[in-house]
Amino acid sequence: MFTFLRPAPDATKKVPPEKVASSYRWHQTGVILALCIGYIGYYIIRLIFTTEQNDIMRQYGFTTAEVGLVLSCFGVGYGISKLFMGALSDKSNTIRYLATGLIVSAVLNIGLGATRNLYVMMFLMLIMSIAQGMGAAACQRTIQLWWGKHWRGTIYSIWSSAHNAGAFACVAVVQLASFLFTGSIAAVFYTASVISLVIAAFILWAGSERPAAVGLPSISEYTGDEVILDNGEKSAADLTDLSLWQVFVVYILKNPLVWAITLTSMALYLVRYGIMSWIPSYLVQSKGFSEAFAKWLVGIFELAAVPGVILLGALSDFLKDRRALVCIGCVIGLLICLTLYFFSTAHSAIVLVLLIMGTLIYAPLTLVGLMVNEVVPKFAVGSSTGFMGFFQYIFGETLATALIGILVAKYGWIASNTVLYVAVGVALVLLIYIMLHERKLNKNK
């Protein structure tokens, strides 16, 4: 690994005991700003192609199936990337790792704006997905290092809401660039890249890798935070001498809770992308919405989820870390909203349901992302994030983009509805299993 990306050593000069609390708060503020704004930058890059899909199909002559193929290239590459780049984040300086991934993504995004060739776009999306795989794992590991468990649901939800804010910011960037550059698709890609490069510089300025690197006690020393594993073992270590492969086998592959949470997340990702990726096409083709309004609904769907996600994350803290219980309530509500979304013809009702579904999809996705980190040691957080991401994108997003695109082209939107119903049912069954294990682990505290 490049020297620039290696973990910073523990600081030789320690923060005086009387200043530890204030120093912790100061660094935590910088860290959460770096993570949230940084991940907004990742999403501004990631969703440009999704947001511009109707204009690209019209101006470039692409079909729905071809757009689905480009989107699926990102999903496949991102899933594989998260598996390996997530594991590498466990051995990295997470703040620099986060910024590097964003810089590389921005450069490749410029290439997407410079071509109209389908196969070049597919290749660039595949390569970009590797750099994008550096983001989430670095953020999630940093949160585990800087906050104790009883605040982590709230903090993690605030960070996770950057996904949603990033999607809205992407729509705003698209609209601004289209206005300034008279509808040029290339200019939209270039503008997003410039903004993301500025954000990368902010990450490096505001963020701090881990408490020990700035002279503070680790979060385990500061709050007594420990991880209780499925076998009852307790762990408080931030780093380990175990190899990446040893960590992966012992704490990921052999952990049944990691598998259950990962498969739950995969099913929820299918629902997420099955709705979000196809909002412009579905609402225009099936519900009679205007293209301009449907495009804005992508951002509104994401942004409207922010307050609910944060509140439900805080609720999971209030319920003494019973995160699976909160997820089950959301998934039951999601089943009802999906039915209204599929069968209602009233535009106002469809918009209202979209606003509600944003919270009901993103809150459980946020919490399962936190849950998979909380059932492994801190030195395996990146690996658990990467493992989950592999299933989310290789199977979840790919099924929601390429498969749904093909099925819709052949059978119509009823095929998409059926796939999403099945995915929600699978998530509900798995969450009940996880809730039972969650109760068992809480008794061992």
C-alpha positions in Angstrom: 0.0 0.0 0.0 1.2 3.5 -0.8 2.9 5.3 2.2 0.3 8.1 1.8 -2.5 5.6 2.6 -0.9 3.8 5.5 -2.4 4.3 9.0 -0.9 7.2 11.0 1.2 6.1 14.0 0.0 6.8 17.5 0.8 10.3 18.5 3.8 10.6 20.9 2.4 13.7 22.6 -0.9 12.9 24.4 -3.7 15.3 25.1 -3.8 16.3 28.8 -6.6 14.5 30.7 -8.4 17.7 31.5 -8.7 18.5 27.7 -9.6 15.0 26.4 -13.4 15.6 26.4 -13.2 19.0 24.6 -10.6 17.7 22.1 -12.8 14.6 21.4 -15.8 16.9 20.7 -13.7 19.1 18.4 -12.2 16.2 16.4 -15.6 14.4 16.2 -17.1 17.5 14.7 -14.4 17.7 12.0 -14.7 13.9 11.4 -18.5 13.9 10.9 -18.3 16.9 8.6 -15.6 15.3 6.5 -17.5 12.0 6.3 -20.9 13.5 5.4 -19.7 16.1 3.0 -17.2 13.6 1.5 -19.9 11.0 0.9 -22.1 13.7 -0.7 -19.3 14.1 -3.2 -19.2 10.4 -3.9 -23.0 10.4 -4.6 -22.8 13.5 -6.8 -20.5 11.5 -9.1 -22.3 8.2 -8.8 -25.8 9.3 -9.7 -25.1 11.6 -12.7 -25.8 8.8 -15.2 -29.0 7.7 -13.4 -30.3 11.3 -13.2 -29.5 12.0 -16.9 -30.8 8.6 -18.2 -33.7 10.1 -20.3 -31.5 12.8 -21.9 -28.8 10.2 -22.6 -31.4 7.8 -24.2 -32.8 10.7 -26.3 -29.6 12.4 -27.4 -27.3 9.3 -27.6 -29.9 6.9 -29.0 -29.5 4.4 -26.1 -32.4 2.0 -25.2 -33.6 1.3 -21.7 -31.8 -2.1 -21.8 -28.5 -0.3 -22.8 -28.9 2.2 -20.0 -29.5 -0.7 -17.6 -26.3 -2.4 -18.8 -24.2 0.7 -18.1 -25.7 1.0 -14.6 -25.2 -2.7 -14.0 -21.4 -2.3 -14.9 -21.2 0.0 -11.9 -23.1 -2.4 -9.7 -21.0 -5.4 -10.6 -17.7 -3.5 -10.3 -18.7 -1.7 -7.1 -19.7 -5.0 -5.5 -16.4 -6.6 -6.2 -14.5 -3.4 -5.3 -16.2 -3.1 -2.0 -15.1 -6.6 -1.1 -11.4 -5.9 -1.6 -11.3 -2.1 -1.1 -13.3 -2.5 2.1 -10.8 -4.9 3.5 -7.9 -2.6 2.5 -9.6 0.2 4.5 -8.9 -1.8 7.7 -5.2 -1.4 7.0 -5.4 2.3 5.8 -5.5 5.9 6.9 -9.3 6.1 6.5 -9.5 9.8 5.9 -6.8 9.8 3.1 -8.4 6.6 1.7 -11.8 8.4 1.5 -10.3 11.4 -0.3 -8.3 9.4 -2.7 -11.3 7.4 -3.9 -13.2 10.6 -4.5 -10.4 12.2 -6.5 -10.0 9.1 -8.8 -13.8 9.0 -9.3 -13.9 12.7 -10.3 -11.2 12.2 -12.9 -12.9 9.1 -14.4 -16.3 11.0 -14.4 -14.7 13.6 -16.7 -14.0 10.7 -19.1 -17.7 9.7 -19.0 -18.6 13.3 -20.1 -16.2 13.1 -23.0 -17.6 10.0 -24.8 -20.8 8.9 -26.4 -19.6 5.3 -27.0 -21.7 2.8 -25.1 -18.7 0.4 -24.6 -16.4 3.1 -23.4 -19.1 4.2 -20.9 -19.4 0.7 -19.7 -15.7 0.4 -19.2 -15.4 3.8 -17.4 -18.3 2.9 -15.1 -16.6 -0.4 -14.3 -13.3 1.3 -13.4 -15.0 4.1 -11.5 -16.8 1.6 -9.4 -13.5 0.4 -8.0 -12.6 3.9 -6.8 -16.1 4.4 -5.4 -15.7 1.2 -3.3 -13.2 3.1 -1.2 -15.8 5.4 0.3 -18.3 3.6 2.5 -15.9 1.3 4.2 -13.6 4.2 5.1 -16.5 6.2 6.5 -18.0 3.3 8.5 -14.7 2.3 10.0 -14.0 5.9 11.0 -17.4 6.1 12.8 -16.6 2.9 14.7 -13.3 4.4 15.8 -14.7 7.8 17.0 -18.0 7.0 18.7 -19.2 4.6 21.3 -22.1 2.2 20.7 -24.8 4.1 22.6 -24.4 7.1 20.3 -23.5 5.2 17.2 -27.0 4.7 15.8 -27.6 8.4 15.7 -24.2 9.3 14.3 -24.3 6.5 11.8 -27.7 7.7 10.6 -26.5 11.2 10.2 -23.7 10.0 8.0 -25.9 7.6 6.1 -28.2 10.5 5.3 -25.3 11.9 3.2 -26.4 9.3 0.7 -29.7 11.0 0.4 -28.4 14.5 0.5 -25.9 13.5 -2.1 -28.6 12.3 -4.4 -30.5 15.7 -4.1 -27.2 17.5 -4.5 -26.6 15.5 -7.7 -30.0 16.7 -9.1 -29.2 20.3 -8.2 -25.8 20.0 -9.9 -27.5 18.6 -13.0 -30.0 21.3 -13.1 -27.5 24.1 -12.5 -25.1 22.8 -15.1 -27.9 22.3 -17.7 -29.0 25.9 -17.1 -25.5 27.3 -17.3 -24.3 25.3 -20.3 -27.6 25.1 -22.3 -28.4 21.4 -21.7 -24.9 20.0 -22.4 -24.7 16.5 -21.0 -20.8 16.7 -21.0 -20.9 19.9 -19.0 -23.0 18.1 -16.3 -20.3 15.4 -15.9 -17.5 18.0 -15.8 -19.3 20.3 -13.3 -19.9 17.3 -10.9 -16.2 16.4 -11.1 -15.0 19.9 -10.2 -17.3 20.1 -7.2 -16.1 16.7 -6.0 -12.4 17.6 -6.2 -13.1 20.6 -4.0 -14.9 18.3 -1.5 -11.9 15.9 -1.5 -9.6 18.8 -0.4 -12.1 19.5 2.4 -11.9 15.9 3.6 -8.2 16.1 4.0 -8.4 19.4 5.9 -11.2 18.6 8.3 -10.9 14.8 9.0 -8.9 12.9 11.6 -8.1 9.2 11.1 -8.5 7.8 14.7 -8.2 9.1 18.2 -4.8 7.6 19.0 -3.3 9.3 16.0 -4.1 12.7 17.5 -3.0 11.9 21.1 -6.4 10.9 22.4 -7.4 7.6 24.1 -9.1 5.1 21.9 -12.9 5.1 22.0 -12.7 1.8 23.9 -10.6 3.5 26.6 -12.7 6.6 26.5 -16.2 5.1 26.7 -15.6 1.4 27.6 -16.9 0.5 24.2 -16.6 -3.2 23.3 -17.8 -5.5 20.6 -19.6 -8.7 21.7 -19.2 -11.4 19.0 -21.6 -14.2 18.1 -19.6 -16.6 20.2 -19.7 -14.4 23.3 -16.1 -13.2 22.8 -15.4 -9.5 23.6 -13.1 -7.3 21.5 -11.9 -3.7 22.0 -8.9 -3.5 19.6 -8.6 -0.9 16.8 -5.8 -2.7 14.9 -4.6 -6.2 14.6 -1.5 -8.1 13.3 -3.7 -10.7 11.6 -3.6 -10.7 7.9 -6.5 -9.5 5.8 -7.3 -13.1 4.9 -7.2 -14.3 8.5 -9.5 -11.5 9.6 -11.9 -12.3 6.7 -12.1 -16.0 7.4 -12.4 -15.8 11.2 -14.6 -12.8 11.6 -16.6 -12.6 8.4 -17.0 -16.0 6.7 -17.5 -17.9 9.9 -19.9 -15.4 11.5 -23.6 -16.4 10.9 -24.9 -13.0 11.9 -22.7 -11.4 9.2 -24.3 -13.7 6.6 -27.9 -13.0 7.8 -27.4 -9.2 8.0 -25.7 -9.2 4.6 -28.5 -11.1 2.8 -31.0 -8.8 4.4 -29.1 -5.8 3.1 -28.9 -7.4 -0.4 -32.7 -7.8 -0.5 -33.2 -4.2 0.7 -30.7 -2.9 -1.9 -32.7 -4.6 -4.6 -35.8 -2.6 -3.4 -33.8 0.6 -3.1 -32.4 0.5 -6.7 -35.5 -1.1 -8.1 -37.3 2.0 -7.0 -34.7 4.8 -7.2 -32.9 3.8 -10.5 -36.2 3.6 -12.4 -38.1 6.6 -11.0 -37.7 8.7 -14.2 -38.6 6.0 -16.6 -41.3 4.3 -14.5 -43.2 7.5 -13.7 -43.0 8.9 -17.3 -43.9 5.6 -19.0 -46.4 4.1 -16.6 -47.9 7.0 -14.6 -47.8 9.9 -17.1 -45.4 12.2 -15.2 -43.5 14.9 -17.0 -39.7 14.1 -17.5 -38.7 17.3 -15.7 -40.8 16.5 -12.6 -39.8 12.8 -12.6 -36.1 13.8 -12.6 -36.6 16.0 -9.6 -38.4 13.2 -7.8 -35.2 11.2 -7.7 -33.6 13.9 -5.5 -36.8 14.5 -3.5 -37.1 10.7 -2.8 -33.6 10.7 -1.4 -33.7 14.0 0.5 -37.1 13.4 2.1 -35.7 10.4 3.9 -33.0 12.3 5.9 -35.1 13.4 8.9 -36.8 10.0 9.3 -33.5 8.0 8.9 -31.9 10.1 11.7 -34.9 9.8 14.0 -35.1 6.1 13.5 -31.4 5.7 14.1 -31.8 7.6 17.3 -34.8 5.4 18.2 -32.6 2.3 17.8 -30.2 3.9 20.4 -33.1 4.7 22.7 -34.3 1.1 22.5 -30.9 -0.1 23.7 -29.5 -1.1 20.3 -32.6 -3.1 19.2 -31.9 -2.2 15.6 -33.6 -5.2 14.0 -36.9 -4.4 15.7 -36.9 -0.9 14.2 -36.1 -2.4 10.8 -39.0 -4.9 11.0 -41.4 -2.0 11.5 -40.0 -0.2 8.5 -40.3 -3.2 6.2 -43.9 -3.8 7.1 -44.7 -0.2 6.3 -42.7 -0.5 3.0 -45.0 -3.4 1.9 -48.0 -1.1 2.2 -46.3 1.8 0.4 -45.1 -0.4 -2.5 -48.7 -1.5 -3.1 -49.9 2.1 -3.3 -46.9 3.1 -5.5 -47.6 0.3 -8.0 -51.4 0.6 -8.3 -52.3 4.2 -7.6 -53.0 6.5 -10.5 -53.2 9.8 -8.6 -50.0 11.8 -9.0 -50.3 13.4 -5.6 -50.7 10.0 -3.9 -47.7 8.6 -5.8 -45.5 11.5 -4.8 -46.6 11.2 -1.1 -45.8 7.5 -1.1 -42.4 8.1 -2.6 -41.6 10.6 0.2 -42.6 8.0 2.8 -40.8 5.1 1.1 -37.5 7.0 1.2 -37.5 6.7 5.0 -38.8 3.2 5.0 -36.1 2.0 2.7 -33.1 4.0 3.9 -33.7 3.6 7.7 -33.4 -0.2 7.7 -30.6 0.0 5.1 -28.7 2.3 7.4 -29.3 0.2 10.5 -28.3 -3.1 8.9 -25.1 -1.4 7.7 -24.4 -0.4 11.3 -25.4 -3.9 12.6 -22.9 -5.7 10.4 -20.1 -3.5 11.8 -21.2 -4.0 15.4 -21.0 -7.8 15.2 -17.2 -7.8 14.3 -14.1 -6.3 15.9 -13.2 -2.8 15.0 -10.2 -4.1 12.9 -12.7 -6.0 10.7 -15.2 -3.2 10.1 -14.0 -2.5 6.6 -14.0 -6.2 5.8 -17.6 -6.6 7.0 -18.7 -3.5 5.0 -17.0 -4.8 1.9 -18.5 -8.3 2.3 -22.0 -6.8 2.6 -21.3 -4.4 -0.3 -20.3 -7.3 -2.5 -23.8 -8.9 -2.1 -25.6 -5.5 -2.2 -24.2 -4.6 -5.6 -23.3 -7.8 -7.3 -26.8 -9.2 -6.6 -29.0 -6.4 -5.2 -28.2 -3.5 -7.6 -27.5 -5.7 -10.6 -30.9 -7.4 -10.3 -32.5 -4.0 -9.8 -30.9 -2.5 -12.9 -30.0 -5.0 -15.6 -32.6 -7.7 -14.7 -35.4 -5.2 -14.2 -34.5 -3.4 -17.4 -34.7 -6.6 -19.4 -37.9 -7.8 -17.7 -39.6 -4.5 -18.2 -38.7 -4.4 -21.9 -40.2 -7.9 -22.3 -43.1 -8.1 -19.8 -43.8 -4.5 -18.7 -43.6 -2.9 -15.2 -45.6 -5.7 -13.6 -42.4 -7.8 -13.7 -40.6 -5.1 -11.7 -43.4 -5.0 -9.1 -43.2 -8.8 -8.6 -39.4 -8.8 -8.0 -39.7 -6.0 -5.4 -42.4 -7.8 -3.5 -40.3 -10.9 -3.3 -37.3 -8.9 -2.1 -39.3 -7.3 0.7 -40.6 -10.6 1.9 -37.1 -12.1 2.1 -35.9 -9.1 4.1 -38.7 -9.5 6.6 -38.0 -13.2 7.3 -34.3 -12.5 7.8 -34.9 -9.6 10.1 -37.0 -11.7 12.4 -34.1 -14.2 12.6 -31.6 -11.4 13.3 -33.9 -9.9 16.0 -33.9 -13.2 17.9 -30.1 -13.3 17.9 -30.0 -9.6 18.8 -31.9 -10.4 22.0 -29.5 -13.2 22.8 -26.4 -10.9 22.5 -28.1 -8.2 24.6 -28.5 -10.7 27.4 -24.7 -11.3 27.3 -23.8 -7.7 27.9 
